[in-house]
Amino acid sequence: MPGPMPTLLDYHPPLEPYLNVLHVDDDMLVVDKQSGLLSVPGKDPSLWDCIEYRARQTWPTAGMCHRLDKDTSGVLVLALNKRAHGRIGSQFEHRKTTKAYIARVAGIIAEDSGLVDLPLATDWENKPRQRVDYENGRPSQTEWTVLEREANATRVRLHPLTGRTHQLRVHMKAIGHVILGDAFYADPESFAAADRLQLHAAELGLTHPTTGEFMTFVAPTPF
């Protein structure tokens, strides 16, 4: 059974660094989001602190182009004007970006690489959890490669070919290797095995909205 359902109202986002900027120009701001910080404000008024709010303290026009889960860290892109927002957003929508995540998962994965191809849908009775759903799910694919095998965990590099909510977390659980520290999907032992969700958006590649140059941004893995 998964651990207790976490509540966002116990929200204490990290303050140091307040905003970790990887790149900024006239069109876009790229940051390394820390675990425990929302990408955009939550519905509850207490959930106002987020990457978008912090960015707007310095860049008032900053707008989020995509999101990372609160407990996932790593590369996030914000547009600084409408034209850039449209062009960058379109790349995410049409899968023109490249993404690579690093995760530590429970157990030892025997194979060196593979593809998870399982349709995902919202688990309506347990929102915001998602689940594998062959009847109503949307097609979802994740490529994975083993980087290192530890005593009872495996470090993997994950390439999501689609962008579903909680995709990497549900896909890893579905093949029997839940991500360590996952409050939504891990069993109590795997949840307690790490002090945070062991999932990090390590690399993001996209085409610059003005120059047309393909750029790759890297955030070092903090675990």
C-alpha positions as CSV (number, residue, x, y, z in Angstrom):
1,M,0.0,0.0,0.0
2,P,1.2,3.6,-0.7
3,G,2.1,5.8,2.3
4,P,-0.4,8.3,3.7
5,M,-1.7,10.9,1.2
6,P,0.5,14.0,1.6
7,T,-1.3,17.3,2.1
8,L,-0.1,20.4,0.3
9,L,-1.3,22.6,3.1
10,D,1.8,21.4,5.0
11,Y,3.7,23.6,2.6
12,H,7.1,24.9,3.7
13,P,9.0,25.6,0.4
14,P,12.8,26.0,0.6
15,L,14.1,29.5,0.6
16,E,17.8,28.9,-0.2
17,P,18.6,29.5,-2.9
18,Y,15.5,31.7,-3.5
19,L,15.8,31.4,-7.3
20,N,18.6,29.4,-8.9
21,V,19.1,30.9,-12.4
22,L,20.8,28.8,-15.1
23,H,20.2,31.2,-18.0
24,V,18.4,34.5,-18.8
25,D,18.1,36.6,-21.9
26,D,15.4,38.9,-23.5
27,D,13.1,35.9,-24.2
28,M,13.4,33.3,-21.5
29,L,14.5,32.5,-18.0
30,V,15.8,29.0,-17.2
31,V,16.0,28.0,-13.5
32,D,17.0,24.9,-11.5
33,K,13.9,24.3,-9.3
34,Q,14.5,22.8,-5.9
35,S,12.4,19.9,-4.5
36,G,9.5,21.1,-2.3
37,L,8.7,24.2,-4.3
38,L,5.6,24.5,-6.6
39,S,6.1,25.6,-10.2
40,V,2.9,27.7,-10.2
41,P,0.5,28.8,-7.3
42,G,-1.8,26.2,-5.9
43,K,-5.5,26.6,-5.6
44,D,-5.4,27.2,-1.8
45,P,-4.3,30.8,-0.9
46,S,-1.6,29.4,1.3
47,L,0.2,28.0,-1.8
48,W,1.2,31.3,-3.3
49,D,4.9,30.8,-3.1
50,C,6.2,29.2,-6.3
51,I,8.8,29.5,-9.1
52,E,6.6,31.8,-11.1
53,Y,6.0,34.2,-8.2
54,R,9.7,34.3,-7.3
55,A,10.7,34.9,-10.9
56,R,8.2,37.8,-11.2
57,Q,9.9,39.7,-8.4
58,T,12.8,40.4,-10.9
59,W,11.1,39.7,-14.2
60,P,7.5,40.8,-14.0
61,T,6.4,39.3,-17.3
62,A,7.8,35.8,-16.5
63,G,5.3,33.0,-17.4
64,M,5.7,29.3,-16.9
65,C,6.1,27.2,-20.2
66,H,5.8,23.8,-18.5
67,R,5.8,22.4,-15.0
68,L,7.5,20.1,-12.7
69,D,5.8,18.4,-9.7
70,K,6.4,20.1,-6.4
71,D,8.8,17.4,-5.2
72,T,10.7,17.0,-8.5
73,S,13.8,19.3,-8.9
74,G,15.5,20.5,-12.0
75,V,15.4,22.5,-15.2
76,L,12.3,24.8,-15.7
77,V,11.8,27.3,-18.5
78,L,9.8,30.5,-18.2
79,A,9.1,32.9,-21.1
80,L,9.6,36.6,-20.6
81,N,7.2,37.8,-23.4
82,K,4.1,36.6,-25.3
83,R,5.9,35.7,-28.5
84,A,8.5,33.7,-26.7
85,H,5.8,32.0,-24.6
86,G,3.9,30.9,-27.8
87,R,7.0,29.6,-29.5
88,I,8.4,27.7,-26.5
89,G,5.0,26.4,-25.5
90,S,4.4,25.0,-29.0
91,Q,7.7,23.0,-28.7
92,F,6.5,21.4,-25.5
93,E,3.0,20.7,-27.0
94,H,4.4,19.1,-30.2
95,R,7.2,17.2,-28.4
96,K,10.0,19.2,-30.0
97,T,11.9,19.5,-26.7
98,T,14.3,16.9,-25.4
99,K,14.1,15.9,-21.7
100,A,16.3,13.7,-19.5
101,Y,15.6,12.9,-15.8
102,I,17.7,11.1,-13.2
103,A,16.0,9.0,-10.6
104,R,16.8,6.5,-7.9
105,V,14.4,3.6,-7.7
106,A,13.8,0.8,-5.3
107,G,15.3,-2.6,-6.0
108,I,17.8,-3.8,-8.7
109,I,16.8,-3.5,-12.3
110,A,18.3,-6.5,-14.1
111,E,18.1,-5.2,-17.7
112,D,20.3,-2.3,-18.8
113,S,17.6,-0.4,-20.7
114,G,14.0,-0.6,-21.8
115,L,10.8,1.1,-22.8
116,V,7.6,1.5,-20.6
117,D,4.6,1.8,-22.9
118,L,1.5,2.0,-20.6
119,P,-1.5,4.3,-20.9
120,L,-2.1,6.6,-18.0
121,A,-5.3,8.2,-16.6
122,T,-6.3,10.1,-13.5
123,D,-7.1,7.9,-10.5
124,W,-10.3,9.9,-9.7
125,E,-10.8,8.3,-6.3
126,N,-7.3,9.2,-5.3
127,K,-6.5,12.5,-7.0
128,P,-4.0,13.8,-7.8
129,R,-2.6,10.2,-8.2
130,Q,-2.6,8.7,-11.7
131,R,-2.8,5.1,-12.7
132,V,-2.3,2.7,-15.6
133,D,-5.6,2.5,-17.4
134,Y,-5.9,0.3,-20.5
135,E,-9.5,1.5,-21.3
136,N,-9.4,5.2,-20.7
137,G,-5.7,6.1,-20.4
138,R,-3.8,8.3,-22.8
139,P,-0.8,6.7,-24.6
140,S,2.4,7.2,-22.5
141,Q,6.0,6.1,-23.2
142,T,9.1,6.3,-21.1
143,E,12.6,5.1,-22.1
144,W,14.9,4.2,-19.3
145,T,18.6,3.3,-19.0
146,V,20.4,2.0,-15.9
147,L,23.3,4.3,-14.8
148,E,24.3,2.5,-11.6
149,R,23.2,-0.4,-9.4
150,E,23.5,0.2,-5.6
151,A,23.0,-2.4,-2.8
152,N,19.2,-2.3,-3.0
153,A,18.4,0.7,-5.4
154,T,19.1,1.5,-9.0
155,R,20.0,4.9,-10.5
156,V,18.4,5.4,-13.9
157,R,18.2,8.0,-16.7
158,L,14.7,8.5,-17.9
159,H,13.5,9.9,-21.2
160,P,9.7,10.7,-21.3
161,L,8.5,10.5,-24.9
162,T,5.1,11.8,-23.7
163,G,4.3,14.3,-21.0
164,R,1.6,12.9,-18.8
165,T,1.1,13.9,-15.2
166,H,3.2,11.8,-12.8
167,Q,4.3,9.7,-15.9
168,L,7.7,8.8,-14.7
169,R,6.5,8.0,-11.2
170,V,3.7,5.7,-12.3
171,H,5.7,4.0,-15.0
172,M,8.6,3.2,-12.6
173,K,6.1,1.8,-10.1
174,A,4.4,-0.2,-12.8
175,I,7.6,-2.1,-13.7
176,G,8.2,-2.8,-10.0
177,H,10.7,-0.1,-9.2
178,V,9.0,2.8,-7.5
179,I,11.0,6.0,-7.2
180,L,12.5,6.4,-3.7
181,G,10.9,9.1,-1.5
182,D,7.7,9.2,-3.5
183,A,4.9,10.3,-1.2
184,F,2.2,9.4,-3.7
185,Y,3.3,6.0,-5.0
186,A,5.9,4.4,-2.8
187,D,5.4,1.8,-0.1
188,P,6.4,3.0,3.4
189,E,9.9,1.5,3.2
190,S,10.7,3.0,-0.2
191,F,9.2,6.3,0.9
192,A,11.4,6.4,4.0
193,A,14.5,5.4,2.1
194,A,15.2,9.0,0.9
195,D,14.7,12.4,2.4
196,R,13.0,13.7,-0.8
197,L,11.6,12.4,-4.0
198,Q,14.6,11.0,-5.9
199,L,13.6,12.5,-9.3
200,H,15.5,15.3,-11.0
201,A,15.0,17.0,-14.4
202,A,18.7,17.0,-15.3
203,E,18.6,18.2,-18.9
204,L,16.2,20.1,-21.2
205,G,16.8,20.9,-24.8
206,L,14.8,23.4,-26.9
207,T,15.1,25.8,-29.8
208,H,15.6,29.4,-28.8
209,P,12.4,31.4,-29.8
210,T,14.4,34.2,-31.5
211,T,17.8,32.9,-32.6
212,G,16.6,29.4,-33.7
213,E,19.6,27.9,-32.0
214,F,19.0,24.5,-30.2
215,M,20.1,24.9,-26.6
216,T,20.5,22.3,-23.9
217,F,20.4,23.3,-20.2
218,V,21.8,21.1,-17.5
219,A,21.1,21.1,-13.7
220,P,23.4,18.9,-11.6
221,T,21.7,16.1,-9.8
222,P,21.4,16.9,-6.1
223,F,21.3,13.3,-4.8
